[in-house]
Each structure stands twice: as structure tokens, then as C-alpha cells.
């Protein structure tokens, strides 16, 4: 997966990613995680996704880290249920 940071600040990050799945899962978890604004857009299916995250309560880095940990935790739960 390719990630290119276009703009980075304490409370704002804009990145370019090539995975729609990662962008949508991360958007959903960040949205539930209390960030101020999170969205992605793609000009055309052949172009990469532009992803923007803005936070006011905590740094974007912390919000993304918490969202990734939540995704991992949920994936582990699902894997555990499938092993039964």
C-alpha cells in the first residue's frame, strides 16, 4: 500500500492512498473516534484517494493510532469467533 503525505500539521493531515478499503475503514473508525472532520475523495477510479483528517481535541497522529488499534481489536474478535 502506498501512502503519500501531502500536508501535515498537529491537527490536520492530508494524504494520498491507493486503497479504497483502508480509506473507508479508517474513515469509519475515525468518525466514531471523535475527530472534527474525516473524509476521502477520488477524482476517478484510476486515480489515488485523497484523504483528509482534522482533529480539535487530540492530535491527528493519536486519533489515527487509536483507530488502527480499534480495527486490530475488532479483527482479533472476529478471528476468535471464526475459530470456534
C-alpha positions in Angstrom: 0.0 0.0 0.0 1.4 3.4 -1.0 0.8 6.4 1.3 2.0 9.9 0.4 1.7 12.7 3.0 0.6 15.9 1.2 0.1 18.1 4.2 0.8 17.5 7.9 0.1 19.6 10.9 -0.7 18.9 14.5 -4.5 18.9 13.9 -4.7 18.4 10.1 -3.3 15.7 7.8 -3.9 15.2 4.1 -2.6 12.0 2.5 -2.9 10.2 -0.8 -3.6 6.4 -0.6 -4.2 3.8 -3.2 -6.5 1.5 -1.1 -10.2 2.3 -1.0 -10.8 -0.4 1.6 -8.2 1.1 4.0 -9.5 4.6 3.4 -13.2 3.7 4.2 -12.4 1.5 7.2 -10.2 4.2 8.7 -12.7 6.9 7.9 -15.5 5.0 9.7 -13.3 4.3 12.8 -12.1 7.9 12.9 -15.6 9.2 12.6 -16.7 7.2 15.6 -13.5 8.2 17.4 -14.5 11.8 17.7 -12.4 13.7 15.2 -13.6 17.0 13.9 -13.6 16.1 10.2 -12.6 13.0 8.2 -13.3 12.3 4.5 -11.9 10.9 1.4 -12.5 11.5 -2.3 -11.3 10.2 -5.6 -11.5 12.1 -8.8 -11.6 9.0 -10.9 -11.4 5.2 -10.2 -7.9 5.1 -11.8 -6.6 7.9 -9.5 -5.5 7.6 -5.9 -7.7 8.6 -3.0 -7.2 11.9 -1.2 -7.9 11.5 2.5 -8.3 14.4 4.9 -8.3 14.2 8.7 -8.9 17.2 11.0 -9.0 17.0 14.8 -9.5 19.5 17.5 -9.4 17.5 20.8 -6.3 15.4 20.2 -3.6 15.2 17.6 -4.3 13.5 14.3 -1.5 11.1 14.9 -3.1 10.0 18.2 -6.5 9.7 16.6 -5.2 7.5 13.8 -3.2 5.4 16.2 -6.3 4.8 18.3 -8.4 4.0 15.2 -5.9 1.5 14.0 -5.8 -0.2 17.4 -9.6 -0.4 17.4 -9.5 -2.0 14.0 -7.0 -4.6 15.1 -9.0 -5.3 18.2 -12.2 -5.9 16.2 -10.4 -8.1 13.7 -9.0 -10.2 16.5 -12.5 -10.6 17.9 -13.8 -11.7 14.5 -10.9 -14.2 14.1 -11.6 -15.6 17.5 -15.3 -16.1 16.7 -14.4 -17.9 13.5 -12.1 -20.3 15.3 -14.9 -21.6 17.4 
